[in-house]
Structures are given as structure tokens and as C-alpha cells.
Amino acid sequence: MVKGWLRKQGFFHETDFGTPQGGIISPLLANIALNGIEVSFGIDYRKRLANNKSGFRLTLQDYQKVDAKHPPRSMIRYADDFVVLCETEADAKLVSAELKDILLIRKLELSSEKTNIAHISEGFEFLGFHIIVRKMVMNSIGKRKEKFEGYKLLITPSNKSSSENYNILNSSSKSSTSLCKHLREII
């Protein structure tokens, strides 16, 4: 689509290499190429919202009403980085296989270094953050002092991004003025 438009405008020129990694056009092209990929493997948030009777949060029954042949899945995507959340390991493997086929049609492929299947209790890295769910024992609030078990989602900076930021800040000069200038560039 983009190539056709550029060709029509007279801006298209054949090259021996693709879009540079980290280039300003790269996220836009990724969004164009991956637009609608969620629907390709059974994720349709509009249908889910239409079936949402609870007003706040979707229940398992809400997901099942949408499409009985697809298990509940969710996708979080930022340009060409994405995470697909599934309920079972078997479904995650199925999504991985489906995704390879879907991307092949779009002349894209998954990076073998970045692609993995992990349980949320083991955690995973995404966009410089470590995301994990921990089982917690909590005390109830009020007169009754009962304990109950629950789960808590923890999102913290990944070790890699934390050490990179520490090294950048540590290597900058020690004056507060230069440190503030350097931090403004990062933020």
C-alpha cells in the first residue's frame, strides 16, 4: 500500500536495504504492516466491549460469548513489539504457529531471539520492563483479621534497562548542571 502510494507520487526508489532499525519511519511502517493482526487470530476487542455487561471488567463468560471457537486471548502491541497473552501453554504454542503463518503472508517473520513462551508467574521482558504475577497472602481490612490469597501484577524496570540507565548516568560528569542536561535528553 505504502509502496504503491510512493510510486504514484514519484517518491519510490528501489534500495538494497530496508528501513533502518530505530529510524523514525520504522514504527509507522510496523503499525501499517501489523494493523488488524489481532483479529487474524481471534482477538476482537469491539465485540468484547459490546458483550461487556459488567460495566467495568470483562469476565471469562464475556470472552466466551464473543467467539466460542477462539479461547480468550489478549495482545499488547507497540509498533513491532508485542505480547500475546493466552490461558494455556497449548494455546500459546498454537498462537505462535498461527502468527508465523500470518506474518509470512505480510512478508514478515518473528525474531527467534525475542520470541519465547513463558508463564506469567515466571515473568517476561517487554519494552524495558519486567512483568510478572506473584501469588500474595494478604490481610483483610476491618474488624475481622482474616488472611486470603490473591495475585498481584508487578511491573518493574528490567535489569538490562536499569543497568543501561545507571551506566549512562554514572558516565556523565559529576556536576548537577550537566546531569540535569543529560536527564532532559533522556526524558
C-alpha positions, -999 to 999 in steps of 0.1 A, spaced: 0 0 0 27 25 10 49 14 -19 21 19 -43 14 54 -30 51 64 -30 54 50 -66 24 71 -77 38 102 -61 72 96 -77 90 92 -44 97 54 -45 133 43 -53 145 7 -51 172 1 -25 193 -28 -14 184 -25 22 153 -20 43 142 5 69 170 12 95 163 -1 129 153 28 152 146 51 123 117 75 127 96 58 99 101 23 113 73 24 140 48 38 114 56 11 89 53 -15 116 19 -2 126 8 -3 90 21 -38 84 7 -52 117 -27 -34 116 -55 -59 122 -32 -87 132 -52 -93 164 -84 -102 145 -64 -127 125 -61 -150 155 -94 -144 172 -90 -112 192 -117 -86 186 -119 -60 213 -150 -43 198 -171 -75 202 -158 -79 237 -168 -44 247 -203 -49 231 -208 -81 252 -195 -64 284 -225 -62 307 -204 -57 339 -196 -21 331 -160 -24 344 -142 -56 337 -147 -84 313 -154 -118 328 -145 -152 314 -181 -156 304 -179 -123 284 -149 -136 265 -166 -170 258 -198 -152 245 -178 -135 218 -164 -164 199 -166 -200 213 -140 -213 188 -112 -190 200 -100 -192 236 -96 -159 254 -65 -141 242 -52 -105 245 -25 -87 226 -4 -58 237 15 -41 208 38 -11 205 50 -7 169 67 -40 161 70 -53 197 41 -73 210 30 -98 236 1 -122 232 -15 -134 265 -31 -168 265 -47 -190 291 -28 -222 284 7 -232 271 -10 -253 243 -29 -222 231 3 -201 233 20 -227 210 -10 -226 187 -8 -187 186 29 -189 178 23 -212 148 -6 -191 136 14 -160 140 42 -173 118 17 -180 90 0 -146 94 34 -128 93 46 -148 63 16 -135 43 27 -100 52 64 -109 43 75 -106 79 89 -131 104 93 -135 141 127 -129 157 139 -162 172 159 -144 198 130 -123 210 103 -149 208 95 -171 237 66 -187 256 66 -181 294 41 -184 322 32 -151 337 44 -164 371 79 -167 356 77 -132 341 89 -117 309 106 -86 295 86 -62 274 97 -27 263 123 -24 290 101 -37 318 99 -70 337 63 -81 340 54 -108 365 24 -120 386 31 -131 422 9 -150 445 4 -130 476 -11 -136 511 -29 -105 523 -46 -95 555 -82 -83 552 -91 -48 562 -116 -42 590 -125 -59 623 -121 -94 611 -84 -104 608 -86 -129 581 -59 -138 556 -67 -145 520 -46 -154 489 -46 -133 458 -24 -123 429 -5 -91 422 8 -79 389 43 -64 393 58 -42 366 94 -31 372 122 -18 350 141 -47 336 177 -54 348 190 -46 314 174 -12 311 182 -3 348 219 -11 343 220 8 310 205 39 326 228 35 356 259 33 333 247 64 313 242 84 345 274 71 361 295 80 330 282 116 328 301 143 345 295 149 382 282 184 381 245 188 387 241 211 357 254 185 333 235 157 349 202 177 346 210 184 309 217 148 303 185 137 321 164 161 300 177 145 269 167 110 281 133 121 294 
